[in-house]
């Protein structure tokens, strides 16, 4: 096994995933004006992808553990292509929502397929680094959906953007089928119901209960803003036009790429030294708190300062992928797919709630003359997420302490 037959082709599913999420931050304001969408409507349309993403997590975890990344990711990329085609042909918001839902189902296995493949074919201490590299590749999809897309929109329109992504998804599906090796054979006597029942012990596991709340809040905040609200924030709070906003979003995507790469490498080095990879996301949680406080209550007027703040936000939020390795490390390798999808399903449900809740908060205040949303709404929304993250960090501190005490007693 090598990088070009496992990590690179499977990382391209994450490329599609990142592009499909970042896309709405560019075309979202235009869709809101064209279809007369409120902030809540736009938030719900963007969040439909995460509803499907979350709903597919547990079935995807079982499928990956039963059939392997090659078969599951081939089918997933093809399904994402169907979602993009549906969006490209949409004649209204309902069809757009259906297309977003299909896309969400198709990209649901993006990160988990990487983790499953790496835990299957590589030693434990290399999983975080390789996964970080795969997500780094995926982050290029986020780059594609920023300034390059903004530059192409006058020529191809938002429908053309969906056609490009559909063609890419089909190509990735064929590439995975040809390049990725089949997974080792499983125990044929194990039934599907037995595989499904193993989710119960995962959710009841003390390590899972202790670590996951803080991880999902960190990741959900990143998904919530990258997936929609950073674009409108840049327009309404920072006063940026389309071209400048696209440039900042490109920098945000770079923050995501390097956050995943650096966090994966750091987590693997910590594991090699016998330390917990959770050190990386814990540091990022404190950084995220400070960034949110500045963005909510004292946003700078300088463009460079705003850009640096959002790049740091992206970098900190994307380190949560290293924490997946920390959670999965406490379980048997054959459970890797289901453990990671259990984390992801919980995180994506929270992302859906946050995206729609922020829209609801913004709708409390009257819209501006330009059709945007009041700056006070953004401050109140981010203030609420600060409280949520503080609660999650308190939970981690208390539960992780109990976990260490139980470990010493055992």
N, C-alpha and C positions, 0 to 999 in steps of 0.2 A: 504494500500500500504506500502511496506517496501523495504529496500535496496536490498534484495535477489530476489524480484519479478519485480523490475523496473531497478534500477541503475546497478546491477551486470550483468544481461543478456544483456541489451542494451549496457553496457560498453564494452562487448566483440566484438561488431561490430567495435568499435574504436580500440580494440586490433588488429583485422584483418587489419584495416586501417593503423595503425602505422607500423605493420610488413610489409605490402605491400610497404610502402613508404621507410622505412629504408633498405629494401632488396637491392635496387639498389646501395647503398653506399658500400655494401660488394661485390656483384657480378658484379657491373658495370665495374671496370677495367678489369676483366677477359673477359666479353662480348666484350669490346672494342678490346682486343687483338685477341679473337677467330674469330670475324666477321669483323675485320679491320675497326672499327668505328672511325671517327674523334670525337673531343670534341663536335662539333655541333651535330653530329649524336647521340652520347650518351646522350647529353642533351635533344634532341628531343624525344628519346625513353623513357627516364625517365619522361619527361613532358607530354607524351600522357595520362598518368593516370590523370594528373591534368586537361587536356582538357576535358576528359569525366566527371571528378568530377565537373568541373565548369558548363558544359552543362546541367548536371542533377540537379543542385541546385534549379532552379525555379520550375521545375515540382515536385521535391521532396518536396519542401515547401508546394505546393498545396496539394500533396498527404497526407502529414503528418497532415495537418489541416483538410482534408476531411475524412481520413480513420484511422488515429491514428498510433502510433509507432509500435504496435504489428504486424499489417498486413504489413506495409511498410518495417520494418526491417527484418521480416522473408523473404520476397521476395528479399530484397537487399543482405542479406548474401548468399542466394542461387545463385544470379547472380555473386557475387564475386567469389564463388566457381567455376562457369563456366569459369571465366576469368583465374583463376589459372590453371585449367585443360588445357586450350588453350595454356598458356605459357609452361606448362610441355611438351606438345606435339609438340611445335614449331620446324620447320625445317629451320627457317630463321628469319631475323629481322622483316619482315612484319607480320608474325604470332605472334611473340612476341608483336609487337605493338597492334595487335588486342586483344590479351589477356590482355595487360595492359589497353586498353580502356574499356573492359568489367569489369575488376576489378575496375577501376575508377568509373564506373556507380554503381557498387555494394556497394562501401564504401562511396558513396556521401552523404548518410544520417547519417553517423556515429555520428558526433557531434550534428547535428541538431535534430536527433531522441532523444538524451538525453535531450536536452534543451526543446523540445516539451513535452516529458513525465514529466519532472520536473515542468514545468509551468502549466501543466494540473492537477497534483495531489498534489503539494506542495505550500506553501506560497511563495511570491515573494522573501523574504529575505533569503530563503534557496536554491534558484535555483543555485546561483553561487557556493556555497559550494558543493552541491550534484553533479553538473556538473563537478567541479574540481575533485571530487572523482572518477567519472566515467571515466574521461580522464586519471586519474592516473592509473586506471586499464588498459586502452588502452595502456598506455605507456609501459606496460610489453611486448606488442607485438613488440615495438621498441627494447626492450632488447633481445627478442628471435632472432631478425634478426641481431645481432651483434656478439659477441664472441661465443655464443652457435652455431649459424649458421656456423661461420667460422670453428669451431671445427668439425662440421658434414659434411662439404662440401666434404672432401676427400672420405667419405663413400657414400654419397647420391648424390653428384653433385648438380648443380644448378637446374636441372629438379626435383630431389627429394625434394628440398626445396619447389617448387611450389606444388608438390603432398601433402606434409604435410599441407600446408596452405589451400589447397582445402578441405581436410578431416576436418580440423578445422572449416572452414566456413560452411560446411554442418551441423556439430554438433551444431554450434551456431544458425543456422536457426531453427533447430528443438527445441532447448532450448527456444528460444524467443516465438515460437508459443505456447508452453506448459506453460510457466511461466508468461509471461507478460499479465496483464488483458486488456480486450477490453477498448477502449476509450469511454467517454460519447457520447451519440448520438448527432449529429448536427441537425441544422435546415434543414429539408428535402427539403424545398422550395428554398434554395439557389442553384443557378446553377453554373456549372464549370466556365463559362465565368466570372461570378461575382467574383469568387474567384481569377481568374487570373488578373482581372482588378485592384484588390487592390494592386498589385505590384507598380502601378504608383504613388499613394500617398506615399508609403513607400520610393521610391527613391527620391521623391520631398520633403520629410520631412526635416525641418531645422536641427533637431537633427541628423538624418542620414547623411546629407551632412557635418555637422560639425565634427562628430566623426569618421566616417568610414575610410577616407583616411589614417590617422595615424595608425589605427588598422590594416588595411590590409597590410600596408608596414611592420609593425613589424612581423605579422604572416607569410607573404610571404617570408621574409628573413629566418625565421626559417624553413619553408617548403622547400625552395630552397636548403639550405645546408644539412639538414637532408635527404632530398629525393635523393641527389646525391653528391653535390660538396664537402662536408666535407671529404668524403673518398679520392678522388683524391688529395685534398689539403694536407691531412696528408701524403700521399705518396710523392708528388712532392715538397712541401715546407718544411715539417717537416722531410722528409726522412725516414718515418716509413715503416717497412715491414708488411706483411699481419696480423700476429698475434697481433702485437702491435697496429696496426690500428684498428683491431676489438675490442680490449680492450678499446681504447679511445672512439670508437663509442658506446660501452656499457655504458661508463660513460656519454656520451652525452644523451643517452636514459634515464638514471637515472635523469639527469638534467631536461628533458622534464617532466617526471613523477612528480617530486617534485615541479617543477615550476607551473604546473597545480593545484596540490593539495594546495600549499601554497597560490597561487593567488586567488583560489576560496574561501578559508577560509577567507583571508584578505578582499576580496571584500564583502563577506556577512557580516562580522563584521562592515565594513564601512557603509553598507546600514542600518544595525540595529541602527547605531548612527546617521542616517539621512545624511550621506555624500555620495558622488558619488563613485561608484566602479571604475571609470576611473582613480582615483589616482594611482592604482596599475600599469596599463600598462603605464601610463605617466612616472612614475619613471623608469620602464623597458626600455622605449625608450632612456632615457639619458644613461643608463647603456650600451645598445646595441651600441650606437654611440661610446662610449669609447672603447668597445671591438673590434669593426670593425677597428678603427684607429690603435690599436696595432697589430691586425692580418694582416692588410694590409701593414703597413709601418715599423713595428718593431717586427716581430714574434720571440719569444724566441727560443733558441736552446734546452732548457731543456724540457724533456718529461713531467715532472709533471706540469710545467708552461703552456705548450701547452694544456694539458688535462684540467687544471683548467679554462683556457680561453674559451675552447669550451663548457665545462659544464655550465659556466656562460652564454654563448651565448644561449645555449638551455634553461636554466632556464628563462632568460629574454624574449626570443621569445615566450615561451609557456604561458606566463601570459596574452597573448591577449585573451584567452578564457574567462577571467573575463570581458573583455570589451564587449563581446557579450551580457552579462546580462545587461550591462549599456545601450546598444542600445535598446534591447528588452523591457527594463523597461519603455520606453517612448511610448509604443504601447499597444493596448488592447490584453489580453491573447490569444484570438482566432487567432491573427495574428502572434503568436510567431514563428511558423514554417516558414512562408514566410519572416519575418523580418530577421531571422538568415540565411536563404538561400540566401537572397539578399546580405547580408554581405559576405557570403562564396563565392558566384558566382563571385563577384568583386575581392575578394582576390585571388581566384584560377586562374583567368585570368591573374592577375599580376604574380603569381608564374610561370605560363607557360612562360610568357615573360622573367622573370628573369633567369629561368633555361636555356632557349635557348640562351639568350643574353650573359650569362657568357661563354657558350660554344663558341659562336662566337668571343668573346674577346680573349679567350685562343687560338683559331685557328689563330689569327693574328700573333702569335709568332711561330717560328719553334719548332717542338717536340724535346724532349731530346733523347739522345741515348738509354735510357731505355724504350722509348715509352710513357713517361709521357708528361706533359705540362710545359712550362716555368714559373718560379716563377713570372716573371714580369706581366704575364697575370692575375694571381690571384690578384696582387696588384692593377692593373688598374680596374679590375672588382669590387673589394670591394670598391675602391675609388668612383666609380660611384654610388654604392648603399648607400654610406654615404651621397652623395649629394641628392639622392632620399629621404632618411629618413629625412634629414634636411628640405627639401621642405614640406614633409608631416607634420612635427611638426610645422612648421611656419603656415601652413594652419589650423591646430588644434587650435593653439594659437589665430589666428585672428578670426576664425569662432566661436570658443567656447566663445570668448569675446562678439561677436555679439549676440550669443544665450542667454547669461546671461543678456545682456542689454535689449533684447526683453522681457525676462521673467520678469525683474523688471518693465518695462513699462506696461506690461500686468497686 
